[in-house]
Amino acid sequence: MFDKQVILAIIKAMFTYTTKVRLHDTDAAGIIFFANQFKFIHDAYEELLEKKFAQGFQAILKGTRYFQPIVHAESDFKAPVFAGDKLAITVKLHSIGKTSFSLEYTLKRAKTLVGTAKTVHVTVDQKTRKKIPLPSNLRRSLISISK
């Protein structure tokens, strides 16, 4: 059994983004077109950067010397969703390395798990396009959303 403080720390560390499923996101059978599941998780990633890291894409592109491209992405459909459903997308740090990090996402409709995903990002220098070590401020921000 988990200690109450551990549970509170885990909840505080997670980042959750909510969105509404639109008609163009799914079909009549409730199957999300796979690219739309990636759209949902990327929207959550952008919100994470802005809300939790206080650094949107514009700030990264214009105010830093690095990019964080996604070099691998995977997702799994778990249950149907329909137009009008509200989704909660939780983002957590999955792993962190010297030059890369991976995020994991869970997509839920109320308490029902409807999808999962993972993205792997590599930090690259804007000019040389070569991998660079994760900047310390980015590393700290990522650790703040760890499991």
Backbone as ProteinMPNN parsed JSONL, in Angstrom:
{"seq_chain_A": "MFDKQVILAIIKAMFTYTTKVRLHDTDAAGIIFFANQFKFIHDAYEELLEKKFAQGFQAILKGTRYFQPIVHAESDFKAPVFAGDKLAITVKLHSIGKTSFSLEYTLKRAKTLVGTAKTVHVTVDQKTRKKIPLPSNLRRSLISISK", "coords_chain_A": {"N_chain_A": [[0.84, -1.177, 0.0], [0.496, 2.244, -0.796], [2.008, 5.098, 0.708], [0.291, 8.019, 1.855], [1.522, 10.484, 1.271], [3.225, 9.789, -0.825], [1.367, 9.133, -2.82], [0.107, 11.644, -3.153], [2.309, 13.114, -4.099], [2.781, 11.826, -6.544], [0.381, 12.399, -7.938], [0.547, 15.196, -8.011], [2.794, 15.475, -9.633], [2.051, 14.608, -12.162], [0.819, 15.732, -15.346], [-2.145, 16.908, -16.657], [-4.205, 17.208, -19.44], [-7.195, 18.372, -20.84], [-9.63, 17.664, -23.334], [-12.068, 17.885, -25.962], [-13.672, 15.469, -27.916], [-14.058, 15.751, -31.329], [-16.306, 15.623, -34.158], [-14.829, 15.114, -36.51], [-12.679, 13.708, -35.51], [-13.163, 11.039, -35.059], [-14.919, 7.99, -35.995], [-18.185, 6.656, -36.867], [-18.247, 4.28, -35.475], [-16.763, 4.806, -33.283], [-14.042, 4.687, -33.486], [-10.943, 6.093, -33.231], [-9.222, 7.851, -35.677], [-5.917, 6.968, -36.354], [-3.953, 9.003, -36.619], [-5.213, 11.112, -35.403], [-5.163, 10.444, -32.719], [-2.492, 10.894, -32.209], [-2.53, 13.629, -32.647], [-4.083, 14.491, -30.472], [-2.332, 13.79, -28.333], [-0.138, 15.355, -28.94], [-1.191, 17.912, -28.697], [-1.565, 17.874, -25.945], [1.113, 17.743, -25.154], [2.047, 20.249, -26.078], [0.549, 21.94, -24.413], [1.593, 21.14, -21.956], [4.232, 22.146, -22.196], [3.685, 24.903, -22.243], [2.102, 25.397, -19.881], [3.158, 23.957, -17.631], [5.938, 24.012, -17.952], [6.314, 26.599, -18.584], [7.044, 27.54, -21.116], [6.425, 27.88, -24.237], [6.182, 26.701, -27.685], [6.993, 28.858, -29.335], [8.737, 30.278, -27.657], [10.73, 28.371, -27.311], [11.652, 28.03, -29.939], [12.574, 30.594, -30.561], [13.993, 31.487, -28.352], [15.906, 29.71, -27.401], [18.755, 27.52, -27.856], [18.238, 25.1, -28.884], [16.276, 22.355, -30.288], [13.525, 20.051, -29.8], [12.862, 17.555, -31.252], [10.478, 14.984, -32.063], [11.435, 11.729, -32.298], [10.54, 9.183, -32.311], [7.397, 7.621, -32.125], [4.564, 6.091, -30.677], [1.36, 4.526, -30.424], [-1.595, 3.226, -28.871], [-4.818, 2.064, -29.408], [-7.502, 1.685, -27.231], [-10.208, 1.701, -26.454], [-13.497, 2.635, -27.67], [-14.272, 6.041, -28.661], [-16.435, 8.846, -28.881], [-17.887, 11.528, -30.806], [-18.122, 14.469, -28.961], [-17.406, 13.33, -26.542], [-15.467, 13.816, -23.585], [-12.032, 13.961, -23.091], [-9.384, 13.103, -20.912], [-6.051, 13.661, -20.871], [-3.192, 12.393, -19.692], [0.127, 13.222, -18.968], [3.307, 11.933, -18.447], [6.716, 11.695, -17.393], [8.581, 9.208, -18.899], [11.18, 8.188, -19.339], [14.562, 9.391, -19.023], [17.478, 10.537, -20.547], [20.891, 11.226, -21.486], [20.827, 12.864, -23.805], [18.24, 12.663, -24.61], [14.685, 12.144, -24.039], [11.713, 10.451, -22.935], [8.185, 10.506, -23.126], [5.149, 9.439, -21.615], [1.75, 8.812, -22.301], [-1.609, 8.768, -21.2], [-4.885, 8.261, -22.229], [-8.044, 9.04, -21.216], [-11.544, 8.519, -20.933], [-13.674, 9.686, -18.762], [-13.421, 7.291, -16.348], [-12.51, 5.336, -17.993], [-9.977, 3.795, -19.779], [-8.928, 4.807, -22.873], [-6.873, 5.003, -24.645], [-3.299, 4.772, -25.172], [0.003, 6.177, -25.331], [3.344, 6.928, -26.458], [6.145, 9.056, -26.695], [9.342, 9.786, -28.041], [11.876, 12.049, -27.586], [14.572, 13.989, -28.85], [17.192, 16.12, -27.983], [18.416, 18.633, -29.962], [20.914, 20.705, -31.428], [20.09, 23.891, -32.69], [21.487, 25.06, -34.815], [23.577, 23.284, -35.744], [22.211, 20.919, -35.924], [22.796, 18.632, -34.559], [22.841, 16.128, -31.971], [22.6, 17.211, -28.59], [23.522, 17.533, -25.101], [20.821, 17.35, -22.721], [19.536, 20.458, -21.754], [20.017, 21.911, -18.506], [17.816, 23.245, -17.315], [15.656, 22.205, -18.75], [15.905, 19.497, -18.091], [15.325, 19.636, -15.311], [12.652, 20.512, -15.446], [11.458, 18.326, -16.727], [11.882, 16.288, -14.853], [10.119, 17.14, -12.945], [7.702, 16.127, -13.757], [7.865, 13.45, -13.433], [7.268, 9.937, -12.77]], "CA_chain_A": [[0.0, 0.0, 0.0], [1.267, 3.474, -0.89], [1.887, 6.155, 1.699], [-0.516, 9.125, 1.353], [2.436, 11.495, 0.73], [3.694, 9.287, -2.127], [0.244, 9.286, -3.749], [-0.037, 13.075, -3.426], [3.452, 13.523, -4.922], [2.552, 11.297, -7.89], [-0.697, 13.175, -8.537], [1.063, 16.532, -8.268], [3.801, 15.409, -10.681], [1.44, 14.376, -13.466], [0.192, 16.856, -16.027], [-3.328, 16.433, -17.362], [-4.814, 18.113, -20.411], [-8.508, 17.877, -21.231], [-10.096, 18.096, -24.644], [-13.342, 17.321, -26.395], [-13.597, 14.759, -29.185], [-14.87, 16.376, -32.381], [-16.817, 14.678, -35.145], [-13.778, 14.744, -37.465], [-11.642, 12.926, -34.832], [-13.551, 9.644, -34.89], [-15.951, 7.564, -36.935], [-19.449, 6.262, -36.227], [-18.004, 3.135, -34.588], [-15.979, 5.251, -32.142], [-12.628, 4.414, -33.711], [-10.157, 7.301, -33.5], [-8.237, 7.725, -36.737], [-4.665, 6.905, -35.593], [-3.265, 10.292, -36.622], [-5.88, 12.004, -34.451], [-4.672, 10.14, -31.374], [-1.235, 11.638, -32.106], [-2.893, 15.043, -32.52], [-4.483, 14.697, -29.08], [-1.195, 13.771, -27.409], [0.73, 16.502, -29.216], [-1.842, 19.056, -28.049], [-1.241, 17.769, -24.515], [2.535, 18.089, -25.036], [2.169, 21.7, -26.214], [0.018, 22.529, -23.175], [2.595, 20.862, -20.928], [5.318, 23.113, -22.359], [3.225, 26.239, -21.875], [1.557, 25.524, -18.532], [4.014, 23.399, -16.573], [7.331, 24.407, -18.165], [6.291, 28.045, -18.871], [7.893, 27.704, -22.298], [5.742, 27.382, -25.42], [7.03, 26.464, -28.853], [7.611, 30.104, -29.802], [9.875, 30.573, -26.778], [11.791, 27.401, -27.599], [12.21, 28.304, -31.261], [13.243, 31.897, -30.631], [14.753, 31.84, -27.165], [16.864, 28.688, -26.975], [19.656, 27.063, -28.92], [17.934, 23.7, -29.181], [14.955, 21.828, -30.632], [13.213, 18.777, -29.153], [12.014, 16.799, -32.18], [10.041, 13.623, -31.747], [12.116, 10.8, -33.199], [9.783, 7.933, -32.292], [6.076, 7.752, -31.503], [3.729, 4.891, -30.762], [0.1, 4.677, -29.701], [-2.486, 2.074, -28.869], [-6.249, 2.273, -29.24], [-7.968, 0.748, -26.199], [-11.679, 1.674, -26.368], [-14.124, 3.638, -28.532], [-14.645, 7.396, -28.226], [-17.416, 9.399, -29.81], [-17.976, 12.985, -30.849], [-18.706, 15.017, -27.735], [-16.744, 12.785, -25.35], [-14.364, 14.588, -23.033], [-10.869, 13.132, -22.798], [-8.314, 13.598, -20.043], [-4.789, 13.097, -21.343], [-2.169, 12.563, -18.666], [1.491, 13.135, -19.493], [4.324, 11.661, -17.42], [8.048, 11.341, -17.879], [8.819, 7.764, -18.919], [12.613, 8.003, -19.112], [15.385, 10.551, -19.345], [18.861, 10.163, -20.788], [21.83, 12.339, -21.627], [20.398, 13.757, -24.888], [16.855, 12.388, -24.992], [13.705, 11.81, -23.01], [10.464, 9.922, -23.487], [6.975, 10.813, -22.378], [4.058, 8.493, -21.816], [0.445, 9.461, -22.261], [-2.805, 7.938, -21.071], [-6.086, 8.969, -22.651], [-9.196, 8.458, -20.521], [-12.888, 9.086, -20.972], [-14.059, 9.429, -17.374], [-12.448, 6.351, -15.779], [-12.199, 4.323, -19.0], [-8.768, 3.994, -20.571], [-9.28, 4.69, -24.29], [-5.666, 4.952, -25.45], [-1.996, 5.06, -24.58], [0.982, 6.579, -26.328], [4.685, 7.261, -25.987], [6.97, 9.799, -27.65], [10.76, 9.916, -27.698], [12.374, 13.342, -28.057], [16.015, 14.17, -28.765], [17.569, 17.528, -27.972], [19.401, 18.898, -31.01], [21.339, 22.084, -31.608], [19.35, 24.508, -33.795], [22.356, 25.376, -35.954], [24.3, 22.129, -36.29], [21.258, 19.801, -36.031], [23.386, 17.46, -33.894], [22.385, 15.902, -30.597], [23.316, 17.888, -27.509], [22.984, 17.147, -23.796], [19.626, 18.067, -22.278], [19.827, 21.624, -20.917], [19.67, 21.642, -17.107], [16.458, 23.714, -17.005], [14.741, 21.232, -19.341], [16.001, 18.29, -17.252], [14.566, 19.901, -14.077], [11.229, 20.543, -15.772], [11.033, 16.956, -17.013], [11.851, 15.534, -13.599], [8.932, 17.57, -12.195], [6.533, 15.332, -14.173], [8.238, 12.026, -13.398], [6.315, 9.026, -12.113]], "C_chain_A": [[0.886, 1.242, 0.0], [0.987, 4.408, 0.269], [1.103, 7.313, 1.07], [0.363, 10.2, 0.714], [2.953, 11.084, -0.651], [2.601, 9.474, -3.166], [0.058, 10.753, -4.12], [1.095, 13.585, -4.315], [3.278, 13.048, -6.364], [1.479, 12.115, -8.603], [-0.205, 14.572, -8.905], [2.031, 16.541, -9.454], [3.185, 15.25, -12.067], [0.883, 15.672, -14.039], [-0.984, 16.3, -16.805], [-3.92, 17.554, -18.203], [-6.171, 17.54, -20.768], [-8.905, 18.471, -22.574], [-11.412, 17.405, -24.95], [-13.144, 16.663, -27.76], [-14.565, 15.424, -30.164], [-15.293, 15.304, -33.387], [-15.721, 14.212, -36.103], [-12.662, 13.895, -36.836], [-11.918, 11.427, -34.846], [-14.564, 9.249, -35.964], [-17.177, 7.094, -36.161], [-19.284, 5.094, -35.261], [-17.183, 3.524, -33.36], [-14.496, 4.983, -32.274], [-11.925, 5.731, -34.047], [-9.219, 6.987, -34.658], [-6.874, 7.871, -36.072], [-3.939, 8.241, -35.54], [-3.911, 11.266, -35.632], [-5.485, 11.692, -33.018], [-3.333, 10.858, -31.165], [-1.498, 13.143, -31.98], [-3.275, 15.352, -31.072], [-3.262, 14.747, -28.154], [-0.248, 14.937, -27.68], [0.129, 17.783, -28.655], [-1.533, 19.051, -26.554], [0.214, 18.16, -24.263], [2.732, 19.599, -25.13], [1.658, 22.412, -24.962], [0.978, 22.318, -22.011], [3.721, 21.895, -20.997], [4.898, 24.5, -21.879], [2.847, 26.365, -20.406], [2.514, 25.082, -17.432], [5.464, 23.873, -16.705], [7.459, 25.898, -18.44], [7.152, 28.376, -20.088], [7.197, 27.084, -23.508], [6.705, 27.207, -26.579], [7.699, 27.734, -29.358], [8.841, 30.445, -28.971], [11.038, 29.628, -27.048], [12.465, 27.747, -28.923], [13.023, 29.597, -31.307], [14.185, 32.166, -29.468], [15.75, 30.812, -26.666], [17.752, 28.318, -28.15], [19.362, 25.633, -29.344], [16.493, 23.499, -29.634], [14.765, 20.529, -29.854], [12.357, 17.925, -30.08], [11.646, 15.418, -31.641], [10.682, 12.705, -32.783], [11.453, 9.42, -33.235], [8.462, 8.203, -31.596], [5.315, 6.451, -31.695], [2.442, 5.151, -29.992], [-0.733, 3.416, -29.838], [-3.908, 2.528, -28.586], [-6.729, 1.241, -28.226], [-9.485, 0.613, -26.148], [-12.254, 2.788, -27.238], [-14.305, 4.994, -27.841], [-15.548, 7.977, -29.306], [-17.405, 10.917, -29.745], [-18.706, 13.478, -29.602], [-18.079, 14.482, -26.467], [-15.642, 13.735, -24.896], [-13.243, 13.618, -22.67], [-9.939, 13.855, -21.838], [-7.042, 12.882, -20.471], [-3.721, 13.427, -20.312], [-0.799, 12.319, -19.283], [2.438, 12.921, -18.317], [5.657, 11.389, -18.097], [8.193, 9.826, -17.796], [10.289, 7.473, -18.638], [13.349, 9.27, -19.532], [16.824, 10.077, -19.483], [19.735, 11.395, -20.901], [21.343, 13.354, -22.671], [18.925, 13.6, -25.246], [15.98, 12.131, -23.778], [12.485, 11.217, -23.692], [9.323, 10.238, -22.531], [5.949, 9.738, -22.635], [2.743, 9.219, -21.551], [-0.629, 8.41, -22.022], [-3.996, 8.812, -21.437], [-7.27, 8.272, -22.001], [-10.452, 9.257, -20.794], [-13.502, 8.697, -19.639], [-13.011, 8.473, -16.783], [-12.009, 5.272, -16.763], [-10.948, 4.692, -19.775], [-9.123, 3.765, -22.035], [-8.048, 4.643, -25.192], [-4.421, 5.216, -24.635], [-1.054, 5.46, -25.699], [2.315, 6.855, -25.643], [5.395, 8.023, -27.086], [8.393, 9.868, -27.119], [11.266, 11.188, -28.375], [13.89, 13.383, -27.892], [16.293, 15.666, -28.821], [18.682, 17.738, -28.993], [19.693, 20.394, -31.079], [20.628, 22.675, -32.824], [20.225, 24.748, -35.024], [22.985, 24.137, -36.574], [23.391, 20.938, -36.56], [21.82, 18.506, -35.452], [22.857, 17.367, -32.47], [23.261, 16.681, -29.627], [22.752, 17.39, -26.184], [21.735, 17.966, -23.453], [20.042, 19.278, -21.444], [19.321, 21.379, -19.493], [18.257, 22.116, -16.758], [15.402, 22.765, -17.579], [14.735, 19.956, -18.513], [15.187, 18.475, -15.964], [13.06, 19.884, -14.345], [10.695, 19.145, -16.036], [10.932, 16.129, -15.73], [10.612, 15.904, -12.78], [7.678, 16.802, -12.609], [6.847, 13.84, -14.183], [7.204, 11.233, -12.596], [6.357, 9.141, -10.615]], "O_chain_A": [[1.897, 1.294, 0.7], [-0.142, 4.494, 0.751], [1.237, 7.563, -0.128], [-0.028, 10.775, -0.302], [3.102, 11.923, -1.539], [2.875, 9.926, -4.277], [-0.13, 11.068, -5.295], [0.858, 14.409, -5.197], [3.591, 13.782, -7.302], [1.66, 12.486, -9.763], [-0.506, 15.074, -9.989], [2.078, 17.518, -10.202], [3.757, 15.721, -13.05], [0.522, 16.589, -13.301], [-0.836, 15.322, -17.538], [-4.108, 18.68, -17.743], [-6.29, 16.333, -20.981], [-8.57, 19.608, -22.904], [-11.808, 16.458, -24.271], [-12.519, 17.241, -28.649], [-15.739, 15.628, -29.856], [-14.707, 14.223, -33.45], [-15.685, 13.037, -36.47], [-11.786, 13.411, -37.553], [-10.999, 10.629, -34.662], [-15.007, 10.09, -36.746], [-17.191, 7.135, -34.931], [-20.082, 4.93, -34.338], [-16.93, 2.688, -32.493], [-13.764, 5.043, -31.287], [-12.269, 6.397, -35.023], [-8.507, 5.984, -34.634], [-6.677, 8.806, -35.296], [-3.362, 8.581, -34.507], [-3.237, 12.14, -35.087], [-5.471, 12.591, -32.178], [-3.067, 11.371, -30.079], [-0.767, 13.845, -31.283], [-2.841, 16.359, -30.513], [-3.16, 15.627, -27.299], [0.378, 15.453, -26.754], [0.862, 18.653, -28.184], [-1.27, 20.101, -25.966], [0.516, 18.829, -23.275], [3.497, 20.173, -24.354], [2.268, 23.378, -24.503], [1.157, 23.206, -21.177], [4.117, 22.454, -19.975], [5.657, 25.187, -21.196], [3.228, 27.335, -19.751], [2.657, 25.764, -16.417], [6.14, 24.107, -15.703], [8.571, 26.419, -18.522], [7.892, 29.36, -20.092], [7.36, 25.893, -23.775], [7.891, 27.522, -26.473], [8.858, 27.694, -29.77], [9.868, 30.854, -29.513], [12.198, 30.039, -27.017], [13.692, 27.758, -29.021], [14.033, 29.682, -32.005], [15.088, 32.995, -29.588], [16.376, 31.009, -25.625], [17.53, 28.746, -29.282], [20.142, 25.024, -30.076], [15.62, 24.336, -29.405], [15.722, 19.973, -29.316], [11.223, 17.599, -29.727], [12.389, 14.79, -30.886], [10.498, 12.881, -33.987], [11.772, 8.593, -34.089], [8.409, 8.924, -30.601], [5.411, 5.801, -32.735], [2.434, 5.908, -29.021], [-0.591, 2.648, -30.79], [-4.162, 3.28, -27.645], [-6.405, 0.059, -28.34], [-10.002, -0.46, -25.836], [-11.572, 3.775, -27.512], [-14.467, 5.08, -26.624], [-15.435, 7.639, -30.484], [-16.971, 11.51, -28.758], [-19.767, 12.967, -29.241], [-18.199, 15.106, -25.413], [-14.974, 14.372, -25.71], [-13.472, 12.593, -22.028], [-9.734, 15.064, -21.941], [-6.964, 11.654, -20.439], [-3.39, 14.591, -20.089], [-0.588, 11.352, -20.016], [2.376, 13.639, -17.319], [5.71, 10.911, -19.23], [7.955, 9.232, -16.745], [10.614, 6.624, -17.807], [12.834, 10.098, -20.284], [17.327, 9.32, -18.653], [19.355, 12.479, -20.461], [21.435, 14.562, -22.451], [18.415, 14.329, -26.096], [16.458, 11.931, -22.662], [12.249, 11.448, -24.877], [9.48, 10.236, -21.31], [5.877, 9.184, -23.732], [2.649, 10.106, -20.702], [-0.571, 7.308, -22.567], [-4.097, 9.959, -21.003], [-7.486, 7.076, -22.199], [-10.435, 10.485, -20.876], [-13.815, 7.529, -19.406], [-11.832, 8.819, -16.727], [-11.224, 4.391, -16.41], [-10.866, 5.772, -20.36], [-9.564, 2.678, -22.41], [-8.153, 4.288, -26.366], [-4.475, 5.803, -23.554], [-1.275, 5.13, -26.864], [2.396, 6.994, -24.423], [5.271, 7.69, -28.265], [8.622, 9.99, -25.916], [11.103, 11.374, -29.581], [14.427, 12.872, -26.909], [15.694, 16.388, -29.618], [19.743, 17.119, -28.914], [18.825, 21.228, -30.821], [20.566, 22.037, -33.875], [19.745, 24.647, -36.153], [22.936, 23.957, -37.791], [23.747, 20.046, -37.331], [21.376, 17.415, -35.809], [22.482, 18.363, -31.852], [24.473, 16.8, -29.803], [21.632, 16.882, -26.14], [21.614, 19.126, -23.846], [20.832, 19.131, -20.512], [18.306, 20.711, -19.303], [17.566, 21.455, -15.982], [14.364, 22.548, -16.955], [13.672, 19.39, -18.259], [14.443, 17.577, -15.569], [12.29, 19.316, -13.571], [9.589, 18.816, -15.608], [9.989, 15.356, -15.558], [10.109, 15.085, -12.011], [6.684, 16.822, -11.883], [6.176, 13.062, -14.86], [6.392, 11.79, -11.858], [5.617, 8.442, -9.922]]}, "name": "protein", "num_of_chains": 1, "seq": "MFDKQVILAIIKAMFTYTTKVRLHDTDAAGIIFFANQFKFIHDAYEELLEKKFAQGFQAILKGTRYFQPIVHAESDFKAPVFAGDKLAITVKLHSIGKTSFSLEYTLKRAKTLVGTAKTVHVTVDQKTRKKIPLPSNLRRSLISISK"}
